[in-house]
Amino acid sequence: MQVALFITCYNDTLFPECGKSVVRVLERLGHTVEFPAGQTCCGQMHANTGYRDEALPLVARFVEQFAHAEAVVIPSSSCVTTIREQYPSMATELEERGGHAGLSRAVHDLLPRVFEFSEFLTKRLGLADVGAYYPHRVTYHASCHGLRALGLGDGPVDLLRAVGGIELVTLPNVERCCGFGGTFAVKNAAVSGAMLAEKVRDVQNTGAEICCACDNSCLMHIGGALHRQSTGIRTVHLAEILAAEEGDPV
């Protein structure tokens, strides 16, 4: 299958290894990965903080870049949620403003081909074992957008269970938010910090070496606290674990 990678601005800027890992996994499975060079931001940050006028052109840009893709894979459940939940109404608004005839139809046609990374593996391809090997004690944090908006369910955990050498431990209160929520962590720092403290305590109680998730935004938030407390626990995106193979440096 020809797969188009939407890396997201967050991963592209701060976590480039995540994108490389997605490519490694998909190519190992026999797929061809393309990277449309004109891609930018999905508009999530703009739309969620009231900058709708700035977000609207990004909808048209995304469709322009990915309209002909057989499948679009995105290593971020929050970005996929924005695309699925907000793009239809935003495309309609752009059409009403003029100059974007047919955009609503293009969005409607494209959405069924847009997948979060783990979702693509489990629901589109029907896989669990992708040939990974990762000899570490790992716990999984379910991000809010993946858990509640996309309904990823046990998909990411099933992928982790199939990894060779892994010791997977359940995170207590896995359904709890880590407190990040984008600008929520800035605008409501005290509440965010309290939520983060609970999440970090739960991660530490697992005895895990690695805290894994499908969203690097959550992992940056959790990882910052783990680092400040000198816990020695690392945060690693699911794609990086699934990209690892026997013989890789551990």
N, C-alpha and C positions, 0 to 999 in steps of 0.2 A: 504494500500500500504506500502511496505517496502521502506523507504526513508533513504538514506545515507547523513549524514551531513558533508560537507566540511566547516570547521569553518573559515578558512583562518588564516594565522599567525598573521595578524594585530588584528583581533578580539580575538584570543586565548590569545595573550600577553597583550593587553590593554583593551579590552572590553568583558570579558568573559560572562557578563550578556546577551549580544546579542545572543550568542549561546544557552544559557539556555532558552531564550525567544522563539527562533525558535523551540526548542524541545517542549516547553509547548504548543505552538499553534498547531503544527502538531499532537501531542498526543491528544489534545482536539478534533481535527477533526477526530480522530480514526485511525491515521496512526502509524506505528511502526518506530522508528528512531534508526538507528545504527550509531556508530561513529568509522570508521576504525582507529585504534590506530596508524597505520604506516604513516598516512598522514603528509605531511610537507607543504612547500610553493608551490604555483602554478608557481612561477618563474617570476611573473610580474615585480618585482623590478629589477631583473637581466636583463631580456630581454629588458626592456625599457631604461636601462642605458648602454647598450653595452656589458654586461657580458653574451654573448650568450652561451659560453662554460659551464658556471655555470648553466644557465637556462635549457639547454637541458636534463640533467639527471632527472630534476624535472618533465618533461613531462612523461617520462617512469614511474616514481614513482606514479604520479597521476593515470595513466591508470592501473597500477598494483593494486592500492588500490580500485579503483571504477569501474573496468570493468564489474563486474557482478551486479552492483546496478540497481534496478528497476528505481530509480530516484535519482539524486544527487542535493541537495539543498544547495545554497551558499548565505549567507547574505552579498554579496558584488558585485555590478555590474561591478566594475573594474576588479575583478578576473575572473568573467564569461566572460568578453570581451576578456581578455588575452587568456583564454582557447579556445574560439570559433574562434578568429581571428588569433592567432599565433600558436596554437598547430598543425594544419595540416602541415604547412611548416616545423615546428621544428621536427615533427615526421619523415617527409621525409628525413630531413638532418641527423637525427640519424640513419635511415636505411642505408643511403648512406655511413655513416662512419663505418657501420658494427656492428653486435652484437644485433640488435633490429629488427629482421625480423618480419613482420606482424604488426608493431606498427602503421603505417599509417591507416591500416584497422581497428585496434582497436580504434583509435581516431575517425575515421569516424563513427563507430558504437556507440561510447559512446556519442558523442556531442549532439544528439537529446534528450538525457536523462539528460542533465545538465541544471539546471535552477537557475536563481536568485530567491531569496525568494518570493518577491511579484509576480513575473512572474509565479512561480509555483502555487501560490494560485489563481491568476486570469485567467491565460491562460491554465494551465494544469488541474486544478481542477474546473475552472469556477465559482469561489466564489467571493463574496464581503464581506458578513457578516460572520465573524469568531467567533462571540460571545464575542467580546471585549467590555470593558467599561472603559472610560478614561475621567473624568470630567475636562478637561482643554482646554484652548484656544491654538490652535496648528496651525502652518504654516508649509508648506512642501517645502523643497528645492530639486529640481530635479538635481541630479548629472549628470555630462556630459556623463559618460559612460552609465548610465541608459537611459538618454534622447536621446542621439545621436547614440550610438553604439547598444544598445539592443532594443531601441524603446519601452520602457515600457509604454509610453504614459500616459493615465489617470489611469492606473491600480493601482498604489500606492494611488492616491487620492480617487479612488472609495473605496478602502479598508478603508481609513480613514473616508470617509463620512458615512460608515455603522457602525462606532464605537459608542456605546451608550454613551451619556453624553458629547460628544466632541463638541467643537465650532471650526470649521475649517475655517481659514481665508486664502485668496489667497495671496501668496507672490508676490509683484511687481517684474517684470523682472525675473521671475522664470527661464527663459532659460539661464540666465547669469551664467558663471562659478564663483565659489567661489575663485578661484586663487590657489587652492592647487596643484593638478597635480603631486603628489608625489615629486620627486626631483626638479620639476619646482619651488616649493616654496623656495628651498634652492639656486638653481642656478640663479634664477631670482627674488630675494627677493623683490626688489622695485616694480616690476610689480605685483607680487603676492599680496603684501601688499595693493596696490592700488585697485586691484580687490576685495580683502577681505573687504576693507573699504566700498565699494559700497554695497556688499552683506549684511554686518552687518547693514548698514543704512536701507536697505530695510526690513530686519527682524524686526528691532526696529519699523519701521513705521506701521507694522501690529498690534502692541499691543499684540502680542502673548506671552504666558508664555513659550511655548515650540517650538523649531525649530526641525523638524523631517526630516529625509532623509533615503535612502536605503544604504548609505555608511558611515561607521564610520570615514573614512579618511577625507571626507568633514566636518563631524560634529566635529572632533577634531580641524580642522583648524578654523571653524566658532566659535566653542565653546570657543577656546582660546581667541579670540578677544572679545567675549561677556563677558567673565570672567574678562579680563583685564580692560574693561570699566565699570565693576560693574553694568551691565544692569539688572541682576537678571533673565535673560532669560536662560533656560537650553536647551541643545541639547540631543535628545533621538532618538535612532534608531527605525525605523518603527516596527521591530519585538517586541520591548519592549512595545510599545503602544498596538499592537495587542495581546500581551500575557496578558495584564491587564484585570482583571475581577471585577465585582461589589463586594465590600467588601474588595478589596485589599487596603493597605495603599495608600493614595493619597499625 
